[in-house]
Structure formats: C-alpha cells, structure tokens
Amino acid sequence: MRPGLVLAVLRGKTSGRYACRIAYGTKQLKLPRRQHLDLIIQDAADVALLGLARPTRFDLDHTAVLPWTATFFGCWSGFATPVIGTLTEPYVREFAYLMMKRGSVPPPDGV
C-alpha cells in the first residue's frame, strides 16, 4: 500500500456510500521542481510523527476518488485503522496555501 492524503470525504446522494478524494504519496520528491506545487513531507521528525515510512510528496496534480472499502483503505501493519497520521498545523496551512494558489479554494476571510 502507498500513503494517500485525504482531500475530501464524499457521500453518494442515492447510495449513501462513502468515498474519498485522495492525492497519492510518492517517494520521488522531485525537488525543487515540485516543492511549490505539492505537499512534501521531508523532515525526519515530521516523517516519523505522521507515520510515513520515508520522505513523501503528495502529488496534488494526480488525485483519485476511491470508494471507502478495505480494498483501497486497508490498515497498514501495526495500525488499527487506515489513518497513519494527521497533518500538523503548519502542514495544514501549507496545504491550504498550495490549494489557494491553484485556485481550488477561496482565500480565508481577512486575507
């Protein structure tokens, strides 16, 4: 399995089934070409804190909508849930900034 960053949780209007829009994680960091386009976790302490096996770039250009099933969201060895970590506040801000630059979200009030 490879890590994915959940960008949105979706629910089918008629089926009621859940799915997630995710950005895939890759070990190919592609610095400096992608550092202003993708969320990159490379600091060793952050990698460990977020439960990643190695420095990871979440490719925001390549997203997918996957059904919430064990096939796509299975548990990694040693984890009780598919969640291996949660972004810290600085990474949440960086992600929001990247998405704002891409025009994917409006800027927050007061900016």
Secondary structure, DSSP 8 states (H G I E B T S, - for coil): ---EEEEEEEE-TTT--EEEEEEEEES---TTTTTTTSEEE--HHHHHHTT-SS-EEEEEEEEEEEESSTTTS---TT-SSS------HHHHHHHHHHHHHTTSS---TT-
